[in-house]
């Protein structure tokens, strides 16, 4: 499955801001970092 590059950039941007659709409140810096690392892994897989 390929994720469109624009989608990945949107996710990365939202992670950096600490705001994702499934979060009711801003993410902690540690949680944001973990999510950012996961997004990087997904980018490498694509």
mmCIF entry with sequence, helices, sheets and N, C-alpha, C, O atoms, coordinates in Angstrom:
data_MODEL
# 
_entry.id   MODEL 
# 
_entity.id                         1 
_entity.type                       polymer 
_entity.pdbx_number_of_molecules   1 
# 
_entity_poly.entity_id                      1 
_entity_poly.type                           'polypeptide(L)' 
_entity_poly.nstd_linkage                   no 
_entity_poly.nstd_monomer                   no 
_entity_poly.pdbx_seq_one_letter_code       
;(UNK)(UNK)(UNK)(UNK)(UNK)(UNK)(UNK)(UNK)(UNK)(UNK)(UNK)(UNK)(UNK)(UNK)(UNK)(UNK)
(UNK)(UNK)(UNK)(UNK)(UNK)(UNK)(UNK)(UNK)(UNK)(UNK)(UNK)(UNK)(UNK)(UNK)(UNK)(UNK)
(UNK)(UNK)(UNK)(UNK)(UNK)(UNK)(UNK)(UNK)(UNK)(UNK)(UNK)(UNK)(UNK)(UNK)
;
_entity_poly.pdbx_seq_one_letter_code_can   XXXXXXXXXXXXXXXXXXXXXXXXXXXXXXXXXXXXXXXXXXXXXX 
_entity_poly.pdbx_strand_id                 A 
# 
loop_
_entity_poly_seq.entity_id 
_entity_poly_seq.num 
_entity_poly_seq.mon_id 
_entity_poly_seq.hetero 
1 1  UNK n 
1 2  UNK n 
1 3  UNK n 
1 4  UNK n 
1 5  UNK n 
1 6  UNK n 
1 7  UNK n 
1 8  UNK n 
1 9  UNK n 
1 10 UNK n 
1 11 UNK n 
1 12 UNK n 
1 13 UNK n 
1 14 UNK n 
1 15 UNK n 
1 16 UNK n 
1 17 UNK n 
1 18 UNK n 
1 19 UNK n 
1 20 UNK n 
1 21 UNK n 
1 22 UNK n 
1 23 UNK n 
1 24 UNK n 
1 25 UNK n 
1 26 UNK n 
1 27 UNK n 
1 28 UNK n 
1 29 UNK n 
1 30 UNK n 
1 31 UNK n 
1 32 UNK n 
1 33 UNK n 
1 34 UNK n 
1 35 UNK n 
1 36 UNK n 
1 37 UNK n 
1 38 UNK n 
1 39 UNK n 
1 40 UNK n 
1 41 UNK n 
1 42 UNK n 
1 43 UNK n 
1 44 UNK n 
1 45 UNK n 
1 46 UNK n 
# 
_struct_asym.id          A 
_struct_asym.entity_id   1 
# 
loop_
_struct_conf.conf_type_id 
_struct_conf.id 
_struct_conf.pdbx_PDB_helix_id 
_struct_conf.beg_label_comp_id 
_struct_conf.beg_label_asym_id 
_struct_conf.beg_label_seq_id 
_struct_conf.pdbx_beg_PDB_ins_code 
_struct_conf.end_label_comp_id 
_struct_conf.end_label_asym_id 
_struct_conf.end_label_seq_id 
_struct_conf.pdbx_end_PDB_ins_code 
_struct_conf.beg_auth_comp_id 
_struct_conf.beg_auth_asym_id 
_struct_conf.beg_auth_seq_id 
_struct_conf.end_auth_comp_id 
_struct_conf.end_auth_asym_id 
_struct_conf.end_auth_seq_id 
_struct_conf.pdbx_PDB_helix_class 
_struct_conf.details 
_struct_conf.pdbx_PDB_helix_length 
HELX_P HELX_P1 AA1 UNK A 5  ? UNK A 17 ? UNK A 5  UNK A 17 1 ? 13 
HELX_P HELX_P2 AA2 UNK A 29 ? UNK A 45 ? UNK A 29 UNK A 45 1 ? 17 
# 
_struct_conf_type.id          HELX_P 
_struct_conf_type.criteria    ? 
_struct_conf_type.reference   ? 
# 
loop_
_atom_site.group_PDB 
_atom_site.id 
_atom_site.type_symbol 
_atom_site.label_atom_id 
_atom_site.label_alt_id 
_atom_site.label_comp_id 
_atom_site.label_asym_id 
_atom_site.label_entity_id 
_atom_site.label_seq_id 
_atom_site.pdbx_PDB_ins_code 
_atom_site.Cartn_x 
_atom_site.Cartn_y 
_atom_site.Cartn_z 
_atom_site.occupancy 
_atom_site.B_iso_or_equiv 
_atom_site.pdbx_formal_charge 
_atom_site.auth_seq_id 
_atom_site.auth_comp_id 
_atom_site.auth_asym_id 
_atom_site.auth_atom_id 
_atom_site.pdbx_PDB_model_num 
ATOM 1   N N  . UNK A 1 1  ? 0.841  -1.175 0.000  1.00 0.00 ? 1  UNK A N  1 
ATOM 2   C CA . UNK A 1 1  ? 0.000  0.000  0.000  1.00 0.00 ? 1  UNK A CA 1 
ATOM 3   C C  . UNK A 1 1  ? 0.889  1.243  0.000  1.00 0.00 ? 1  UNK A C  1 
ATOM 4   O O  . UNK A 1 1  ? 1.798  1.371  0.820  1.00 0.00 ? 1  UNK A O  1 
ATOM 5   N N  . UNK A 1 2  ? 0.620  2.130  -0.907 1.00 0.00 ? 2  UNK A N  1 
ATOM 6   C CA . UNK A 1 2  ? 1.377  3.379  -0.968 1.00 0.00 ? 2  UNK A CA 1 
ATOM 7   C C  . UNK A 1 2  ? 0.531  4.516  -0.419 1.00 0.00 ? 2  UNK A C  1 
ATOM 8   O O  . UNK A 1 2  ? -0.653 4.644  -0.731 1.00 0.00 ? 2  UNK A O  1 
ATOM 9   N N  . UNK A 1 3  ? 1.162  5.334  0.401  1.00 0.00 ? 3  UNK A N  1 
ATOM 10  C CA . UNK A 1 3  ? 0.496  6.512  0.957  1.00 0.00 ? 3  UNK A CA 1 
ATOM 11  C C  . UNK A 1 3  ? 0.968  7.710  0.144  1.00 0.00 ? 3  UNK A C  1 
ATOM 12  O O  . UNK A 1 3  ? 2.170  7.890  -0.051 1.00 0.00 ? 3  UNK A O  1 
ATOM 13  N N  . UNK A 1 4  ? 0.036  8.531  -0.332 1.00 0.00 ? 4  UNK A N  1 
ATOM 14  C CA . UNK A 1 4  ? 0.436  9.700  -1.111 1.00 0.00 ? 4  UNK A CA 1 
ATOM 15  C C  . UNK A 1 4  ? 1.381  10.609 -0.309 1.00 0.00 ? 4  UNK A C  1 
ATOM 16  O O  . UNK A 1 4  ? 1.200  10.814 0.891  1.00 0.00 ? 4  UNK A O  1 
ATOM 17  N N  . UNK A 1 5  ? 2.374  11.137 -0.991 1.00 0.00 ? 5  UNK A N  1 
ATOM 18  C CA . UNK A 1 5  ? 3.371  11.992 -0.349 1.00 0.00 ? 5  UNK A CA 1 
ATOM 19  C C  . UNK A 1 5  ? 2.708  13.183 0.339  1.00 0.00 ? 5  UNK A C  1 
ATOM 20  O O  . UNK A 1 5  ? 3.114  13.566 1.436  1.00 0.00 ? 5  UNK A O  1 
ATOM 21  N N  . UNK A 1 6  ? 1.699  13.769 -0.290 1.00 0.00 ? 6  UNK A N  1 
ATOM 22  C CA . UNK A 1 6  ? 1.007  14.911 0.320  1.00 0.00 ? 6  UNK A CA 1 
ATOM 23  C C  . UNK A 1 6  ? 0.388  14.528 1.667  1.00 0.00 ? 6  UNK A C  1 
ATOM 24  O O  . UNK A 1 6  ? 0.386  15.323 2.606  1.00 0.00 ? 6  UNK A O  1 
ATOM 25  N N  . UNK A 1 7  ? -0.131 13.315 1.748  1.00 0.00 ? 7  UNK A N  1 
ATOM 26  C CA . UNK A 1 7  ? -0.718 12.850 2.996  1.00 0.00 ? 7  UNK A CA 1 
ATOM 27  C C  . UNK A 1 7  ? 0.345  12.735 4.079  1.00 0.00 ? 7  UNK A C  1 
ATOM 28  O O  . UNK A 1 7  ? 0.121  13.142 5.219  1.00 0.00 ? 7  UNK A O  1 
ATOM 29  N N  . UNK A 1 8  ? 1.491  12.187 3.730  1.00 0.00 ? 8  UNK A N  1 
ATOM 30  C CA . UNK A 1 8  ? 2.580  12.067 4.698  1.00 0.00 ? 8  UNK A CA 1 
ATOM 31  C C  . UNK A 1 8  ? 3.034  13.439 5.189  1.00 0.00 ? 8  UNK A C  1 
ATOM 32  O O  . UNK A 1 8  ? 3.254  13.631 6.384  1.00 0.00 ? 8  UNK A O  1 
ATOM 33  N N  . UNK A 1 9  ? 3.172  14.388 4.272  1.00 0.00 ? 9  UNK A N  1 
ATOM 34  C CA . UNK A 1 9  ? 3.589  15.733 4.684  1.00 0.00 ? 9  UNK A CA 1 
ATOM 35  C C  . UNK A 1 9  ? 2.559  16.367 5.616  1.00 0.00 ? 9  UNK A C  1 
ATOM 36  O O  . UNK A 1 9  ? 2.918  17.063 6.566  1.00 0.00 ? 9  UNK A O  1 
ATOM 37  N N  . UNK A 1 10 ? 1.275  16.122 5.339  1.00 0.00 ? 10 UNK A N  1 
ATOM 38  C CA . UNK A 1 10 ? 0.225  16.645 6.221  1.00 0.00 ? 10 UNK A CA 1 
ATOM 39  C C  . UNK A 1 10 ? 0.347  16.017 7.601  1.00 0.00 ? 10 UNK A C  1 
ATOM 40  O O  . UNK A 1 10 ? 0.248  16.714 8.611  1.00 0.00 ? 10 UNK A O  1 
ATOM 41  N N  . UNK A 1 11 ? 0.558  14.722 7.653  1.00 0.00 ? 11 UNK A N  1 
ATOM 42  C CA . UNK A 1 11 ? 0.701  14.041 8.944  1.00 0.00 ? 11 UNK A CA 1 
ATOM 43  C C  . UNK A 1 11 ? 1.907  14.575 9.711  1.00 0.00 ? 11 UNK A C  1 
ATOM 44  O O  . UNK A 1 11 ? 1.817  14.855 10.906 1.00 0.00 ? 11 UNK A O  1 
ATOM 45  N N  . UNK A 1 12 ? 3.030  14.715 9.019  1.00 0.00 ? 12 UNK A N  1 
ATOM 46  C CA . UNK A 1 12 ? 4.239  15.223 9.676  1.00 0.00 ? 12 UNK A CA 1 
ATOM 47  C C  . UNK A 1 12 ? 3.988  16.622 10.220 1.00 0.00 ? 12 UNK A C  1 
ATOM 48  O O  . UNK A 1 12 ? 4.366  16.933 11.350 1.00 0.00 ? 12 UNK A O  1 
ATOM 49  N N  . UNK A 1 13 ? 3.359  17.450 9.428  1.00 0.00 ? 13 UNK A N  1 
ATOM 50  C CA . UNK A 1 13 ? 3.057  18.817 9.863  1.00 0.00 ? 13 UNK A CA 1 
ATOM 51  C C  . UNK A 1 13 ? 2.183  18.802 11.112 1.00 0.00 ? 13 UNK A C  1 
ATOM 52  O O  . UNK A 1 13 ? 2.434  19.545 12.060 1.00 0.00 ? 13 UNK A O  1 
ATOM 53  N N  . UNK A 1 14 ? 1.167  17.964 11.110 1.00 0.00 ? 14 UNK A N  1 
ATOM 54  C CA . UNK A 1 14 ? 0.266  17.885 12.264 1.00 0.00 ? 14 UNK A CA 1 
ATOM 55  C C  . UNK A 1 14 ? 0.968  17.329 13.493 1.00 0.00 ? 14 UNK A C  1 
ATOM 56  O O  . UNK A 1 14 ? 0.720  17.778 14.612 1.00 0.00 ? 14 UNK A O  1 
ATOM 57  N N  . UNK A 1 15 ? 1.841  16.355 13.287 1.00 0.00 ? 15 UNK A N  1 
ATOM 58  C CA . UNK A 1 15 ? 2.599  15.799 14.415 1.00 0.00 ? 15 UNK A CA 1 
ATOM 59  C C  . UNK A 1 15 ? 3.489  16.877 15.020 1.00 0.00 ? 15 UNK A C  1 
ATOM 60  O O  . UNK A 1 15 ? 3.565  17.010 16.242 1.00 0.00 ? 15 UNK A O  1 
ATOM 61  N N  . UNK A 1 16 ? 4.157  17.643 14.173 1.00 0.00 ? 16 UNK A N  1 
ATOM 62  C CA . UNK A 1 16 ? 5.018  18.709 14.673 1.00 0.00 ? 16 UNK A CA 1 
ATOM 63  C C  . UNK A 1 16 ? 4.225  19.747 15.463 1.00 0.00 ? 16 UNK A C  1 
ATOM 64  O O  . UNK A 1 16 ? 4.739  20.339 16.413 1.00 0.00 ? 16 UNK A O  1 
ATOM 65  N N  . UNK A 1 17 ? 2.975  19.964 15.067 1.00 0.00 ? 17 UNK A N  1 
ATOM 66  C CA . UNK A 1 17 ? 2.110  20.906 15.770 1.00 0.00 ? 17 UNK A CA 1 
ATOM 67  C C  . UNK A 1 17 ? 1.489  20.260 17.011 1.00 0.00 ? 17 UNK A C  1 
ATOM 68  O O  . UNK A 1 17 ? 0.938  20.951 17.868 1.00 0.00 ? 17 UNK A O  1 
ATOM 69  N N  . UNK A 1 18 ? 1.582  18.939 17.099 1.00 0.00 ? 18 UNK A N  1 
ATOM 70  C CA . UNK A 1 18 ? 0.987  18.219 18.214 1.00 0.00 ? 18 UNK A CA 1 
ATOM 71  C C  . UNK A 1 18 ? -0.508 18.038 18.079 1.00 0.00 ? 18 UNK A C  1 
ATOM 72  O O  . UNK A 1 18 ? -1.205 17.845 19.075 1.00 0.00 ? 18 UNK A O  1 
ATOM 73  N N  . UNK A 1 19 ? -1.011 18.100 16.841 1.00 0.00 ? 19 UNK A N  1 
ATOM 74  C CA . UNK A 1 19 ? -2.450 17.982 16.612 1.00 0.00 ? 19 UNK A CA 1 
ATOM 75  C C  . UNK A 1 19 ? -2.710 16.917 15.552 1.00 0.00 ? 19 UNK A C  1 
ATOM 76  O O  . UNK A 1 19 ? -2.262 17.030 14.411 1.00 0.00 ? 19 UNK A O  1 
ATOM 77  N N  . UNK A 1 20 ? -3.432 15.900 15.948 1.00 0.00 ? 20 UNK A N  1 
ATOM 78  C CA . UNK A 1 20 ? -3.848 14.872 15.005 1.00 0.00 ? 20 UNK A CA 1 
ATOM 79  C C  . UNK A 1 20 ? -5.343 14.642 15.182 1.00 0.00 ? 20 UNK A C  1 
ATOM 80  O O  . UNK A 1 20 ? -5.870 14.871 16.271 1.00 0.00 ? 20 UNK A O  1 
ATOM 81  N N  . UNK A 1 21 ? -6.032 14.198 14.150 1.00 0.00 ? 21 UNK A N  1 
ATOM 82  C CA . UNK A 1 21 ? -7.492 14.057 14.208 1.00 0.00 ? 21 UNK A CA 1 
ATOM 83  C C  . UNK A 1 21 ? -8.003 13.188 15.360 1.00 0.00 ? 21 UNK A C  1 
ATOM 84  O O  . UNK A 1 21 ? -9.080 13.447 15.896 1.00 0.00 ? 21 UNK A O  1 
ATOM 85  N N  . UNK A 1 22 ? -7.247 12.168 15.742 1.00 0.00 ? 22 UNK A N  1 
ATOM 86  C CA . UNK A 1 22 ? -7.730 11.264 16.780 1.00 0.00 ? 22 UNK A CA 1 
ATOM 87  C C  . UNK A 1 22 ? -7.401 11.745 18.189 1.00 0.00 ? 22 UNK A C  1 
ATOM 88  O O  . UNK A 1 22 ? -7.775 11.094 19.165 1.00 0.00 ? 22 UNK A O  1 
ATOM 89  N N  . UNK A 1 23 ? -6.717 12.860 18.308 1.00 0.00 ? 23 UNK A N  1 
ATOM 90  C CA . UNK A 1 23 ? -6.336 13.377 19.623 1.00 0.00 ? 23 UNK A CA 1 
ATOM 91  C C  . UNK A 1 23 ? -7.324 14.443 20.079 1.00 0.00 ? 23 UNK A C  1 
ATOM 92  O O  . UNK A 1 23 ? -7.681 15.341 19.316 1.00 0.00 ? 23 UNK A O  1 
ATOM 93  N N  . UNK A 1 24 ? -7.753 14.337 21.307 1.00 0.00 ? 24 UNK A N  1 
ATOM 94  C CA . UNK A 1 24 ? -8.665 15.328 21.860 1.00 0.00 ? 24 UNK A CA 1 
ATOM 95  C C  . UNK A 1 24 ? -7.922 16.535 22.419 1.00 0.00 ? 24 UNK A C  1 
ATOM 96  O O  . UNK A 1 24 ? -8.526 17.580 22.661 1.00 0.00 ? 24 UNK A O  1 
ATOM 97  N N  . UNK A 1 25 ? -6.644 16.397 22.618 1.00 0.00 ? 25 UNK A N  1 
ATOM 98  C CA . UNK A 1 25 ? -5.839 17.491 23.137 1.00 0.00 ? 25 UNK A CA 1 
ATOM 99  C C  . UNK A 1 25 ? -4.462 17.408 22.499 1.00 0.00 ? 25 UNK A C  1 
ATOM 100 O O  . UNK A 1 25 ? -4.093 16.367 21.957 1.00 0.00 ? 25 UNK A O  1 
ATOM 101 N N  . UNK A 1 26 ? -3.698 18.492 22.557 1.00 0.00 ? 26 UNK A N  1 
ATOM 102 C CA . UNK A 1 26 ? -2.366 18.460 21.963 1.00 0.00 ? 26 UNK A CA 1 
ATOM 103 C C  . UNK A 1 26 ? -1.507 17.353 22.583 1.00 0.00 ? 26 UNK A C  1 
ATOM 104 O O  . UNK A 1 26 ? -1.609 17.050 23.772 1.00 0.00 ? 26 UNK A O  1 
ATOM 105 N N  . UNK A 1 27 ? -0.670 16.771 21.750 1.00 0.00 ? 27 UNK A N  1 
ATOM 106 C CA . UNK A 1 27 ? 0.205  15.699 22.218 1.00 0.00 ? 27 UNK A CA 1 
ATOM 107 C C  . UNK A 1 27 ? 1.348  16.275 23.038 1.00 0.00 ? 27 UNK A C  1 
ATOM 108 O O  . UNK A 1 27 ? 1.763  17.418 22.847 1.00 0.00 ? 27 UNK A O  1 
ATOM 109 N N  . UNK A 1 28 ? 1.837  15.471 23.937 1.00 0.00 ? 28 UNK A N  1 
ATOM 110 C CA . UNK A 1 28 ? 3.017  15.863 24.694 1.00 0.00 ? 28 UNK A CA 1 
ATOM 111 C C  . UNK A 1 28 ? 4.203  15.850 23.737 1.00 0.00 ? 28 UNK A C  1 
ATOM 112 O O  . UNK A 1 28 ? 4.154  15.178 22.707 1.00 0.00 ? 28 UNK A O  1 
ATOM 113 N N  . UNK A 1 29 ? 5.270  16.582 24.062 1.00 0.00 ? 29 UNK A N  1 
ATOM 114 C CA . UNK A 1 29 ? 6.447  16.562 23.179 1.00 0.00 ? 29 UNK A CA 1 
ATOM 115 C C  . UNK A 1 29 ? 6.966  15.150 22.938 1.00 0.00 ? 29 UNK A C  1 
ATOM 116 O O  . UNK A 1 29 ? 7.367  14.818 21.822 1.00 0.00 ? 29 UNK A O  1 
ATOM 117 N N  . UNK A 1 30 ? 6.961  14.317 23.978 1.00 0.00 ? 30 UNK A N  1 
ATOM 118 C CA . UNK A 1 30 ? 7.447  12.939 23.824 1.00 0.00 ? 30 UNK A CA 1 
ATOM 119 C C  . UNK A 1 30 ? 6.552  12.152 22.872 1.00 0.00 ? 30 UNK A C  1 
ATOM 120 O O  . UNK A 1 30 ? 7.052  11.431 22.008 1.00 0.00 ? 30 UNK A O  1 
ATOM 121 N N  . UNK A 1 31 ? 5.239  12.282 23.020 1.00 0.00 ? 31 UNK A N  1 
ATOM 122 C CA . UNK A 1 31 ? 4.312  11.574 22.133 1.00 0.00 ? 31 UNK A CA 1 
ATOM 123 C C  . UNK A 1 31 ? 4.448  12.069 20.707 1.00 0.00 ? 31 UNK A C  1 
ATOM 124 O O  . UNK A 1 31 ? 4.397  11.277 19.766 1.00 0.00 ? 31 UNK A O  1 
ATOM 125 N N  . UNK A 1 32 ? 4.621  13.373 20.538 1.00 0.00 ? 32 UNK A N  1 
ATOM 126 C CA . UNK A 1 32 ? 4.797  13.934 19.200 1.00 0.00 ? 32 UNK A CA 1 
ATOM 127 C C  . UNK A 1 32 ? 6.053  13.391 18.552 1.00 0.00 ? 32 UNK A C  1 
ATOM 128 O O  . UNK A 1 32 ? 6.050  13.079 17.361 1.00 0.00 ? 32 UNK A O  1 
ATOM 129 N N  . UNK A 1 33 ? 7.124  13.273 19.315 1.00 0.00 ? 33 UNK A N  1 
ATOM 130 C CA . UNK A 1 33 ? 8.375  12.746 18.784 1.00 0.00 ? 33 UNK A CA 1 
ATOM 131 C C  . UNK A 1 33 ? 8.180  11.303 18.347 1.00 0.00 ? 33 UNK A C  1 
ATOM 132 O O  . UNK A 1 33 ? 8.648  10.917 17.276 1.00 0.00 ? 33 UNK A O  1 
ATOM 133 N N  . UNK A 1 34 ? 7.500  10.502 19.153 1.00 0.00 ? 34 UNK A N  1 
ATOM 134 C CA . UNK A 1 34 ? 7.259  9.110  18.786 1.00 0.00 ? 34 UNK A CA 1 
ATOM 135 C C  . UNK A 1 34 ? 6.443  9.017  17.505 1.00 0.00 ? 34 UNK A C  1 
ATOM 136 O O  . UNK A 1 34 ? 6.733  8.190  16.640 1.00 0.00 ? 34 UNK A O  1 
ATOM 137 N N  . UNK A 1 35 ? 5.427  9.858  17.380 1.00 0.00 ? 35 UNK A N  1 
ATOM 138 C CA . UNK A 1 35 ? 4.609  9.866  16.168 1.00 0.00 ? 35 UNK A CA 1 
ATOM 139 C C  . UNK A 1 35 ? 5.424  10.326 14.966 1.00 0.00 ? 35 UNK A C  1 
ATOM 140 O O  . UNK A 1 35 ? 5.289  9.774  13.874 1.00 0.00 ? 35 UNK A O  1 
ATOM 141 N N  . UNK A 1 36 ? 6.267  11.329 15.161 1.00 0.00 ? 36 UNK A N  1 
ATOM 142 C CA . UNK A 1 36 ? 7.111  11.818 14.068 1.00 0.00 ? 36 UNK A CA 1 
ATOM 143 C C  . UNK A 1 36 ? 8.059  10.727 13.591 1.00 0.00 ? 36 UNK A C  1 
ATOM 144 O O  . UNK A 1 36 ? 8.282  10.576 12.390 1.00 0.00 ? 36 UNK A O  1 
ATOM 145 N N  . UNK A 1 37 ? 8.615  9.970  14.522 1.00 0.00 ? 37 UNK A N  1 
ATOM 146 C CA . UNK A 1 37 ? 9.507  8.879  14.148 1.00 0.00 ? 37 UNK A CA 1 
ATOM 147 C C  . UNK A 1 37 ? 8.743  7.800  13.370 1.00 0.00 ? 37 UNK A C  1 
ATOM 148 O O  . UNK A 1 37 ? 9.270  7.235  12.412 1.00 0.00 ? 37 UNK A O  1 
ATOM 149 N N  . UNK A 1 38 ? 7.524  7.521  13.776 1.00 0.00 ? 38 UNK A N  1 
ATOM 150 C CA . UNK A 1 38 ? 6.712  6.518  13.068 1.00 0.00 ? 38 UNK A CA 1 
ATOM 151 C C  . UNK A 1 38 ? 6.401  6.978  11.651 1.00 0.00 ? 38 UNK A C  1 
ATOM 152 O O  . UNK A 1 38 ? 6.436  6.181  10.713 1.00 0.00 ? 38 UNK A O  1 
ATOM 153 N N  . UNK A 1 39 ? 6.098  8.258  11.496 1.00 0.00 ? 39 UNK A N  1 
ATOM 154 C CA . UNK A 1 39 ? 5.826  8.797  10.162 1.00 0.00 ? 39 UNK A CA 1 
ATOM 155 C C  . UNK A 1 39 ? 7.074  8.668  9.295  1.00 0.00 ? 39 UNK A C  1 
ATOM 156 O O  . UNK A 1 39 ? 6.972  8.323  8.118  1.00 0.00 ? 39 UNK A O  1 
ATOM 157 N N  . UNK A 1 40 ? 8.242  8.939  9.857  1.00 0.00 ? 40 UNK A N  1 
ATOM 158 C CA . UNK A 1 40 ? 9.491  8.789  9.091  1.00 0.00 ? 40 UNK A CA 1 
ATOM 159 C C  . UNK A 1 40 ? 9.680  7.342  8.643  1.00 0.00 ? 40 UNK A C  1 
ATOM 160 O O  . UNK A 1 40 ? 10.114 7.086  7.520  1.00 0.00 ? 40 UNK A O  1 
ATOM 161 N N  . UNK A 1 41 ? 9.353  6.403  9.523  1.00 0.00 ? 41 UNK A N  1 
ATOM 162 C CA . UNK A 1 41 ? 9.445  4.988  9.153  1.00 0.00 ? 41 UNK A CA 1 
ATOM 163 C C  . UNK A 1 41 ? 8.518  4.675  7.987  1.00 0.00 ? 41 UNK A C  1 
ATOM 164 O O  . UNK A 1 41 ? 8.899  3.975  7.050  1.00 0.00 ? 41 UNK A O  1 
ATOM 165 N N  . UNK A 1 42 ? 7.287  5.203  8.053  1.00 0.00 ? 42 UNK A N  1 
ATOM 166 C CA . UNK A 1 42 ? 6.333  4.969  6.959  1.00 0.00 ? 42 UNK A CA 1 
ATOM 167 C C  . UNK A 1 42 ? 6.824  5.598  5.656  1.00 0.00 ? 42 UNK A C  1 
ATOM 168 O O  . UNK A 1 42 ? 6.636  5.025  4.583  1.00 0.00 ? 42 UNK A O  1 
ATOM 169 N N  . UNK A 1 43 ? 7.446  6.762  5.742  1.00 0.00 ? 43 UNK A N  1 
ATOM 170 C CA . UNK A 1 43 ? 7.999  7.394  4.544  1.00 0.00 ? 43 UNK A CA 1 
ATOM 171 C C  . UNK A 1 43 ? 9.066  6.521  3.921  1.00 0.00 ? 43 UNK A C  1 
ATOM 172 O O  . UNK A 1 43 ? 9.104  6.352  2.702  1.00 0.00 ? 43 UNK A O  1 
ATOM 173 N N  . UNK A 1 44 ? 9.937  5.964  4.755  1.00 0.00 ? 44 UNK A N  1 
ATOM 174 C CA . UNK A 1 44 ? 11.006 5.106  4.243  1.00 0.00 ? 44 UNK A CA 1 
ATOM 175 C C  . UNK A 1 44 ? 10.436 3.839  3.587  1.00 0.00 ? 44 UNK A C  1 
ATOM 176 O O  . UNK A 1 44 ? 10.971 3.353  2.590  1.00 0.00 ? 44 UNK A O  1 
ATOM 177 N N  . UNK A 1 45 ? 9.349  3.314  4.159  1.00 0.00 ? 45 UNK A N  1 
ATOM 178 C CA . UNK A 1 45 ? 8.733  2.118  3.601  1.00 0.00 ? 45 UNK A CA 1 
ATOM 179 C C  . UNK A 1 45 ? 8.141  2.382  2.219  1.00 0.00 ? 45 UNK A C  1 
ATOM 180 O O  . UNK A 1 45 ? 8.114  1.498  1.364  1.00 0.00 ? 45 UNK A O  1 
ATOM 181 N N  . UNK A 1 46 ? 7.669  3.605  2.014  1.00 0.00 ? 46 UNK A N  1 
ATOM 182 C CA . UNK A 1 46 ? 7.108  3.943  0.707  1.00 0.00 ? 46 UNK A CA 1 
ATOM 183 C C  . UNK A 1 46 ? 8.231  4.320  -0.205 1.00 0.00 ? 46 UNK A C  1 
ATOM 184 O O  . UNK A 1 46 ? 7.998  4.646  -1.369 1.00 0.00 ? 46 UNK A O  1 
# 
